[in-house]
């Protein structure tokens, strides 16, 4: 496998376009390193989870362009894109990644605010008098 593999991941409002090439494990997220772009260690470990499950940590260089949403949504989008790319690399990774739910797109979205309410479900304070 010497060619570049492309994958797309989505989570909430975030979209990630990922390019996977054989290499030494170098990350480029919007022109920055992984730890620089995602400062929380929990997000970094969540993103790297597909690599740890398939024992491919440090075998690929990753370049990804992430857009929209917040930090958590972007991390989820990158994780899905990584998992999808690893399946394209080797079809035998699919069973393991599916088992841990890494190939399923998290479809939960923010519920809209309703008229006459403080939020989607929250009400304004009730006053009897």
C-alpha positions, 0 to 999 in steps of 0.5 A: 500500500503506497498510495494515499487513502482518503476518508471522511468522518462526521460528528455533530456539526464537525466534518473531517477529511483525512488522508492516510499515507504510509509513514512514521506516525506524523500528525497534521491537523489543520497545519498543527500537530495532534497534541497542539490542536487537541490539548485535552489528553482524553480527546487525543487518546480517543482519536488514537483508539482505532490505531491502538485496537488494530496495532497500527500506531506509528505506521501511517502519516495522517493529514486531516482538515477539520471544519465546523463544530466544537473541540469534542465534535471535531475529535469524534469526526477525526476518530471516525475518519481514522477508523474508516481509513484503517478499514480501507487499508486492511478489511480485517480491521473492520470486525475489531473496529465494529466491535468497539463501535468505532465505525458507527456515525454518532447521529445525535444532534443538538435539539432545537430551542422551542418558542416560549421556552428557555431552551430545548426543554427547559422552562422559565421559572414558574410563579404562582403569584 
